[in-house]
Amino acid sequence: MAIEIEKYVPIPEKKFFRKASEPKYPFAEMEVGDSFSVASDKKSISNLVGARGKFMKSNPSIKFTSRTCSEEGVYRTWRTE
């Protein structure tokens, strides 16, 4: 089967509009020693780790650490620097 080449087909306008929303996680508002928790399921942890990585890439002087807190049944993130 040959693919037909077409000429002068106009490119449609982009229809993707990104809606401004509040950040899901409070990294920007945190001070050293502050922490917050999310449910300790794989999806919540995966979303948090991705968001934290993006935030830290644009703010390299701010550091965080996270741990599973089995006694609380949550995954907790602390600002360390």
MDTraj code that builds the backbone (N, CA, C; nanometers):
import mdtraj as md
import numpy as np

residues = "MET ALA ILE GLU ILE GLU LYS TYR VAL PRO ILE PRO GLU LYS LYS PHE PHE ARG LYS ALA SER GLU PRO LYS TYR PRO PHE ALA GLU MET GLU VAL GLY ASP SER PHE SER VAL ALA SER ASP LYS LYS SER ILE SER ASN LEU VAL GLY ALA ARG GLY LYS PHE MET LYS SER ASN PRO SER ILE LYS PHE THR SER ARG THR CYS SER GLU GLU GLY VAL TYR ARG THR TRP ARG THR GLU".split()
xyz = np.array([
    [0.0850, -0.1172, 0.0000],
    [0.0000, 0.0000, 0.0000],
    [0.0898, 0.1239, 0.0000],
    [0.0662, 0.2115, -0.0906],
    [0.1432, 0.3354, -0.0993],
    [0.0730, 0.4444, -0.0204],
    [0.1531, 0.5276, 0.0443],
    [0.0973, 0.6409, 0.1180],
    [0.0906, 0.7592, 0.0230],
    [-0.0268, 0.8209, 0.0159],
    [-0.0484, 0.9339, -0.0745],
    [0.0025, 1.0623, -0.0113],
    [0.0799, 1.1382, -0.0837],
    [0.1286, 1.2683, -0.0387],
    [0.0287, 1.3731, -0.0820],
    [-0.0124, 1.4582, 0.0136],
    [-0.1092, 1.5626, -0.0166],
    [-0.0436, 1.6984, 0.0000],
    [-0.0768, 1.7893, -0.0847],
    [-0.0200, 1.9239, -0.0815],
    [-0.1239, 2.0241, -0.0347],
    [-0.0761, 2.1270, 0.0342],
    [-0.1566, 2.2429, 0.0748],
    [-0.2732, 2.2096, 0.1669],
    [-0.2549, 2.1130, 0.2560],
    [-0.3558, 2.0844, 0.3572],
    [-0.3243, 2.1755, 0.4756],
    [-0.4166, 2.2628, 0.5170],
    [-0.3875, 2.3566, 0.6253],
    [-0.3723, 2.2854, 0.7600],
    [-0.2858, 2.3409, 0.8452],
    [-0.2651, 2.2876, 0.9796],
    [-0.3742, 2.3444, 1.0692],
    [-0.4479, 2.2593, 1.1398],
    [-0.5531, 2.3104, 1.2285],
    [-0.4938, 2.3854, 1.3476],
    [-0.5734, 2.4743, 1.4061],
    [-0.5322, 2.5475, 1.5257],
    [-0.5177, 2.4507, 1.6422],
    [-0.4273, 2.4823, 1.7335],
    [-0.4122, 2.4000, 1.8528],
    [-0.5356, 2.4156, 1.9401],
    [-0.5809, 2.3064, 1.9982],
    [-0.6993, 2.3092, 2.0826],
    [-0.6666, 2.2786, 2.2275],
    [-0.5383, 2.2677, 2.2597],
    [-0.4970, 2.2352, 2.3952],
    [-0.4836, 2.3621, 2.4764],
    [-0.5603, 2.3722, 2.5819],
    [-0.5522, 2.4859, 2.6723],
    [-0.5234, 2.4327, 2.8114],
    [-0.4159, 2.4794, 2.8694],
    [-0.3822, 2.4348, 3.0048],
    [-0.4493, 2.5262, 3.1055],
    [-0.5285, 2.4666, 3.1887],
    [-0.6009, 2.5404, 3.2903],
    [-0.5083, 2.5638, 3.4100],
    [-0.4948, 2.6879, 3.4527],
    [-0.4134, 2.7179, 3.5698],
    [-0.4828, 2.6599, 3.6925],
    [-0.4056, 2.5914, 3.7733],
    [-0.4640, 2.5315, 3.8928],
    [-0.3670, 2.5441, 4.0092],
    [-0.4192, 2.5210, 4.1252],
    [-0.3364, 2.5223, 4.2452],
    [-0.2439, 2.4008, 4.2415],
    [-0.1198, 2.4167, 4.2889],
    [-0.0318, 2.2997, 4.2947],
    [-0.0904, 2.1942, 4.3882],
    [-0.0703, 2.0687, 4.3541],
    [-0.1243, 1.9600, 4.4348],
    [-0.0485, 1.9447, 4.5669],
    [0.0816, 1.9715, 4.5648],
    [0.1646, 1.9540, 4.6837],
    [0.2237, 2.0885, 4.7262],
    [0.2390, 2.1130, 4.8577],
    [0.2781, 2.2457, 4.9081],
    [0.4287, 2.2700, 4.9184],
    [0.5083, 2.2212, 4.8231],
    [0.6539, 2.2357, 4.8324],
    [0.6972, 2.3816, 4.8493],
    [0.6398, 2.4717, 4.7730],
    [0.6824, 2.6121, 4.7737],
    [0.6534, 2.6820, 4.9062],
    [0.5529, 2.6370, 4.9797],
    [0.5163, 2.7028, 5.1051],
    [0.5908, 2.6468, 5.2260],
    [0.6626, 2.5374, 5.2079],
    [0.7243, 2.4694, 5.3214],
    [0.8513, 2.5390, 5.3682],
    [0.8719, 2.5362, 5.4997],
    [0.9949, 2.5841, 5.5604],
    [1.0719, 2.4629, 5.6117],
    [1.2012, 2.4793, 5.6380],
    [1.2827, 2.3694, 5.6882],
    [1.2177, 2.3117, 5.8144],
    [1.2034, 2.1799, 5.8187],
    [1.1409, 2.1114, 5.9313],
    [0.9937, 2.0807, 5.9110],
    [0.9273, 2.1455, 5.8127],
    [0.7861, 2.1181, 5.7836],
    [0.7739, 1.9840, 5.7122],
    [0.6576, 1.9212, 5.7252],
    [0.6317, 1.7960, 5.6541],
    [0.4842, 1.7864, 5.6180],
    [0.4536, 1.6954, 5.5258],
    [0.3151, 1.6620, 5.4925],
    [0.3121, 1.5158, 5.4523],
    [0.1944, 1.4562, 5.4503],
    [0.1843, 1.3142, 5.4177],
    [0.0826, 1.2910, 5.3071],
    [0.1002, 1.1779, 5.2384],
    [0.0045, 1.1312, 5.1382],
    [-0.0228, 0.9840, 5.1684],
    [-0.1295, 0.9317, 5.1113],
    [-0.1598, 0.7897, 5.1290],
    [-0.0419, 0.7072, 5.0791],
    [-0.0154, 0.5963, 5.1466],
    [0.1016, 0.5183, 5.1074],
    [0.0675, 0.4124, 5.0027],
    [-0.0066, 0.4528, 4.8983],
    [-0.0310, 0.3623, 4.7863],
    [0.0622, 0.4011, 4.6711],
    [0.0844, 0.3089, 4.5796],
    [0.1825, 0.3298, 4.4732],
    [0.1544, 0.4540, 4.3896],
    [0.0289, 0.4785, 4.3561],
    [-0.0044, 0.5923, 4.2703],
    [0.0253, 0.7246, 4.3406],
    [-0.0135, 0.7381, 4.4670],
    [0.0111, 0.8616, 4.5411],
    [0.1604, 0.8881, 4.5544],
    [0.2364, 0.7839, 4.5867],
    [0.3810, 0.7992, 4.6030],
    [0.4456, 0.8356, 4.4699],
    [0.4044, 0.7702, 4.3629],
    [0.4598, 0.7980, 4.2305],
    [0.4330, 0.9424, 4.1882],
    [0.3107, 0.9902, 4.2091],
    [0.2758, 1.1287, 4.1749],
    [0.3582, 1.2271, 4.2571],
    [0.3727, 1.1990, 4.3854],
    [0.4489, 1.2865, 4.4740],
    [0.5953, 1.2927, 4.4329],
    [0.6561, 1.1774, 4.4069],
    [0.7976, 1.1737, 4.3701],
    [0.8211, 1.2501, 4.2399],
    [0.7339, 1.2354, 4.1424],
    [0.7466, 1.3096, 4.0165],
    [0.7349, 1.4590, 4.0365],
    [0.6361, 1.5013, 4.1149],
    [0.6161, 1.6444, 4.1407],
    [0.7330, 1.7022, 4.2197],
    [0.7823, 1.6267, 4.3177],
    [0.8956, 1.6735, 4.3979],
    [1.0196, 1.6904, 4.3108],
    [1.0442, 1.5965, 4.2207],
    [1.1589, 1.6050, 4.1306],
    [1.1523, 1.7277, 4.0419],
    [1.0353, 1.7571, 3.9875],
    [1.0186, 1.8759, 3.9030],
    [1.0415, 2.0028, 3.9833],
    [0.9886, 2.0086, 4.1050],
    [1.0058, 2.1269, 4.1891],
    [1.1529, 2.1459, 4.2240],
    [1.2219, 2.0384, 4.2614],
    [1.3620, 2.0489, 4.3015],
    [1.4521, 2.0855, 4.1842],
    [1.4148, 2.0431, 4.0644],
    [1.4938, 2.0776, 3.9457],
    [1.4928, 2.2281, 3.9230],
    [1.3793, 2.2925, 3.9463],
    [1.3698, 2.4372, 3.9270],
    [1.4092, 2.5154, 4.0519],
    [1.4294, 2.4481, 4.1641],
    [1.4704, 2.5109, 4.2907],
    [1.5807, 2.4255, 4.3541],
    [1.7009, 2.4232, 4.2944],
    [1.8040, 2.3287, 4.3396],
    [1.8557, 2.3499, 4.4811],
    [1.8342, 2.4648, 4.5417],
    [1.8847, 2.4873, 4.6769],
    [1.7898, 2.4336, 4.7841],
    [1.6707, 2.3911, 4.7457],
    [1.5724, 2.3386, 4.8410],
    [1.5792, 2.1861, 4.8363],
    [1.5889, 2.1226, 4.9527],
    [1.6016, 1.9769, 4.9612],
    [1.4882, 1.9165, 5.0426],
    [1.4479, 1.7961, 5.0030],
    [1.3423, 1.7218, 5.0705],
    [1.3877, 1.5782, 5.0915],
    [1.3259, 1.5115, 5.1857],
    [1.3427, 1.3679, 5.2027],
    [1.2066, 1.3089, 5.2343],
    [1.1858, 1.1833, 5.1975],
    [1.0569, 1.1174, 5.2198],
    [1.0790, 0.9790, 5.2780],
    [0.9847, 0.9364, 5.3605],
    [0.9910, 0.8040, 5.4215],
    [0.8492, 0.7482, 5.4348],
    [0.8410, 0.6156, 5.4292],
    [0.7155, 0.5487, 5.4608],
    [0.7061, 0.5403, 5.6116],
    [0.5982, 0.5871, 5.6666],
    [0.5762, 0.5845, 5.8114],
    [0.4746, 0.4751, 5.8400],
    [0.5225, 0.3563, 5.8661],
    [0.4324, 0.2417, 5.8812],
    [0.3377, 0.2566, 5.9997],
    [0.3831, 0.3235, 6.1065],
    [0.2942, 0.3400, 6.2218],
    [0.1769, 0.4322, 6.1891],
    [0.1956, 0.5235, 6.0921],
    [0.0868, 0.6124, 6.0513],
    [0.0162, 0.5603, 5.9266],
    [0.0805, 0.4692, 5.8537],
    [0.0244, 0.4172, 5.7293],
    [0.0266, 0.5192, 5.6169],
    [0.1262, 0.6109, 5.6206],
    [0.1362, 0.7158, 5.5191],
    [0.2800, 0.7269, 5.4684],
    [0.2959, 0.8037, 5.3629],
    [0.4263, 0.8376, 5.3073],
    [0.4459, 0.9855, 5.3355],
    [0.5471, 1.0196, 5.4150],
    [0.5658, 1.1557, 5.4631],
    [0.6883, 1.2182, 5.3977],
    [0.6773, 1.3483, 5.3622],
    [0.7870, 1.4250, 5.3021],
    [0.8213, 1.5429, 5.3922],
    [0.9517, 1.5597, 5.4187],
    [1.0015, 1.6708, 5.4999],
    [1.0903, 1.7615, 5.4164],
    [1.0865, 1.8916, 5.4437],
    [1.1834, 1.9828, 5.3846],
    [1.3038, 1.9831, 5.4778],
    [1.4231, 1.9574, 5.4224],
    [1.5435, 1.9471, 5.5043],
    [1.6380, 2.0650, 5.4877],
    [1.6312, 2.1353, 5.3780],
    [1.7162, 2.2530, 5.3551],
    [1.6364, 2.3607, 5.2857],
])
top = md.Topology()
chain = top.add_chain()
for i, resn in enumerate(residues, 1):
    res = top.add_residue(resn, chain, resSeq=i)
    for name in ("N", "CA", "C"):
        top.add_atom(name, md.element.get_by_symbol(name[0]), res)
traj = md.Trajectory(xyz[None], top)
